[in-house]
Amino acid sequence: MKQRSESSRNLIITAVRNAQQRTAVVSSDYDTNSIYNRPADQLSVFVQEAEAVAASCFVFSDEESLFSQLSEMVRSRSWMYLFTKDVQIQEKCTSFNIPFSCDEKGFSAMPAAITSCEFLVARTGSILMSSAQDRRIYAYAPVHVVVAHESQLVDFPENALMQFRQRYPHQLPATFGFVTGPSRTADIEKTLVLGAHGPKELIIFVLKNKANESNESF
């Protein structure tokens, strides 16, 4: 029995040593420059990557076009209201006659919710959200609508985190995280299901920058 144990031990040690001596093989087809270099057009890359993960992304040159399109979306989808806690968004909705609710009684029955965000990540099509935007919304809303400025775009997730810390130098929000497309899972028989643990749909409205525009949320 002892001899068998020592033999098994030697086999394991030999396998580990062989594994340590192997060198990784990198495919010559893997274009690192197209991934790790800063994109020339951050906005186009963001739209492409966001749509690749099943998000819907729309770009507008002015605020009136953005909220007019949002108003039409609310009407065409027969949403009774948009749920939001963002005071600035509430003011915009009021200006463009878009029905909204900020009452907690409207949370559980909301057809869709709308928030701002912290940053947009071009290379992954992701959104950096925090508890400043009300975590419940991007965790539970059936449809999550995000409004953002082009000036909130960064290249990579690490750039978003760096600027996020600079935005909150004294105390970070209680929670924060990246949202990449609608909620999804493939736990059951490897079948992809959207909306299993959060929004079934993610819609992103991006307002293009204007001269001297600041990097502030709506």
PyMOL commands that set and color helices and strands:
alter all, ss='L'
color gray80, all
select helices_A, chain A and resi 2-21+32-36+42-52+63-76+87-95+104-106+131-133+135-140+150-152+157-167
alter helices_A, ss='H'
color red, helices_A
select strands_A, chain A and resi 56-60+82-83+100-101+112-115+119-121+126-130+143-149+153-154+176-179+184-185+193-194+201-207
alter strands_A, ss='S'
color yellow, strands_A
deselect
rebuild
show_as cartoon
